Amino acid sequence: MTTVIDRQIIKVTRHNGIAGQIAYDVDVRYRYDSADNDFGSDSDLLKVSFIGSVYGGPVVMVSPGGAQTFVDDPAQYGEFSPRWIRRFYGIET
């Protein structure tokens, strides 16, 4: 079984919607226990999106294949922002 041992956010792009909606497109690279100890060619770069609101409430994560997943208790990561994304991935506390 392959396990994610680290992740690195490469880029975060904000898109403003209507009525306070915000979308963040995130390029995140995963490193697995079966890969070398760097973020080289053996790691996977994924493009995911997070959709939420400046007013709080639900946040949806959209995977590269289009699957949508509601984030449980999004308020635990603070205000919806790039910092929220780093906290979601456990990169920042």
C-alpha positions in Angstrom: 0.0 0.0 0.0 1.3 3.4 -0.9 1.1 6.1 1.7 1.3 9.9 1.3 4.2 11.1 3.4 4.4 14.7 2.4 2.7 17.3 0.3 3.7 20.7 -1.2 1.5 23.4 -2.5 2.9 24.8 -5.7 0.4 27.4 -6.6 -2.9 28.9 -5.4 -5.1 31.0 -7.7 -8.2 32.8 -6.5 -11.3 33.3 -8.6 -14.1 35.6 -7.4 -17.6 34.5 -8.1 -20.9 36.2 -7.4 -22.6 36.9 -4.0 -19.3 36.3 -2.1 -18.4 33.0 -3.7 -14.7 32.3 -4.0 -12.9 29.4 -5.8 -9.3 28.5 -5.2 -7.5 26.4 -7.8 -4.6 24.6 -6.1 -1.6 22.8 -7.6 -0.5 20.4 -4.9 2.3 17.8 -5.2 2.2 14.6 -3.2 5.2 12.5 -2.2 4.7 8.8 -1.4 6.6 6.4 0.7 7.5 4.5 -2.4 9.2 7.5 -4.0 12.6 9.2 -3.6 13.0 11.6 -0.7 12.3 14.7 -2.9 9.5 16.2 -4.9 10.9 15.0 -8.2 9.4 13.0 -11.0 8.2 10.3 -8.7 5.7 12.6 -7.0 2.3 13.4 -8.4 1.1 17.0 -9.1 -2.7 17.3 -8.8 -4.9 20.2 -9.6 -7.8 20.5 -7.1 -10.3 23.3 -6.5 -11.9 24.5 -3.3 -15.2 26.5 -3.5 -16.5 28.4 -0.6 -17.8 31.8 0.5 -16.4 35.0 2.2 -19.4 34.6 4.5 -18.4 31.2 5.8 -20.5 28.0 5.4 -19.7 24.9 3.4 -16.6 24.3 1.4 -16.5 21.9 -1.5 -13.3 20.3 -2.8 -13.3 19.3 -6.5 -10.8 16.6 -7.5 -9.1 16.4 -10.9 -11.7 13.8 -12.0 -14.5 16.1 -11.1 -15.6 14.4 -7.9 -17.0 16.8 -5.3 -16.4 16.3 -1.6 -17.8 18.5 1.2 -15.1 19.4 3.8 -16.2 18.5 7.3 -16.2 21.5 9.6 -14.4 23.9 7.4 -14.4 26.5 10.2 -11.7 24.5 11.9 -9.2 25.8 9.4 -10.1 29.5 9.9 -11.3 32.0 7.4 -11.5 30.7 3.8 -8.2 31.9 2.2 -4.9 30.5 0.9 -3.9 30.1 4.6 -7.1 27.9 5.0 -5.8 25.7 2.2 -2.4 25.3 3.9 -4.1 24.4 7.2 -6.4 21.9 5.4 -3.3 20.1 4.0 -1.6 20.2 7.4 1.2 22.4 6.1 0.5 25.3 8.5 -1.0 25.3 11.9 
